[in-house]
Amino acid sequence: MRRHPLRSPNTPRKNSNQTSGATQTPKRGPCGGKGGRMAKVAGEEHSESSSIEWTTELESSLSSSSSACDSYYVREVWANDVEYELRVMEKLVEEYPYIAVDGCFPGVVARPTGPFKNDTERNYEIIRTNMSLVKILQLSLAFSNKDGEVAGHPEDVRTANGSDRPPPACVWKINFHFDVRKDIYCAETLKLLREPTKKGGAGIDLKAHLKRGVSVERFSELITGSGLVLSRDVTWITAAGGFLFAGLVKMLSGQALPKAEVEFSEMCYEYFPHIWDMRVSWRRGSARMRIIGEGKFGG
């Protein structure tokens, strides 16, 4: 597995015996909602029709599939503990090289009009245009082994009735910096994301994202040297992850996404050699990816 040393953060590093400042919370509802009719750009509203639905299925899939664990919990990660948590993941990925991933974005804010040669070109242009405008809000990660056992956080060894129990499955939720005064978003989507989970929202705290959110530059630096990306030993698992991986490639490369979908597919393959998308066809052999398509996974 490709390894690179991580650079020292601005804050003192925590060792493996210290308890991270990451907040542990009960499991939460899905992060998502339908792209709305109004997009707010730097304080101004713009009319925008959108029908793409943003959903997060990572937590619900864990709830139904992790039979080896009694429960799971969400570990909130902010700027003060992101380096510590990435080091934890760096160790876990050696034993749990299957990473379930999902992301949360502030909605669809643009709809290119074309003309387009085919659906692949149209769908990629929708993704490319929106990813050039919006920032990722949250990134959720969970780790499993080939037997489907989901990793818990190594700190969280809980006991019950005097006997040791394995830690519950852990979902790391990285919370990124977001400023509603400057960043672009779909007003309806952001409103839904701010709703409490009991009302079908994601419970996003925009004040916390502004004050404590992880910068995409810092996260990109840390994950690039962690062994999670740029490694053929790691498999990333997602569902309809076109928008998500476009956002990740943009973040990791620090560049605008290429105009041609074929070039994007090559860039994505460089950072993520093995992706299993449960809904979208992905054919490395033809250097093409059906970003939002139909059909079965191409091996």
Secondary structure, DSSP 8 states (H G I E B T S, - for coil): ---------SS----TTS----EEE-------EE--SEEEETTEEEE-----EE---HHHHHHHH-TT-S-EEEEEE-TTTHHHHHHHHHHHHHH--EEEEEEE-S----------SSHHHHHHHHHHHHHTT----EEEEEEE-TT--B-B-TT---EETTEE----EEEEEEEB---TTTS-EEHHHHHHHHS-GGGTS----HHHHHHH-B-HHHHHHHHHTTTSSS-TT-EEEESS-HHHHHHHHHHHHTS---SSHHHHHHHHHHH-S-EEESSS-EETTTTEE-TT--S----
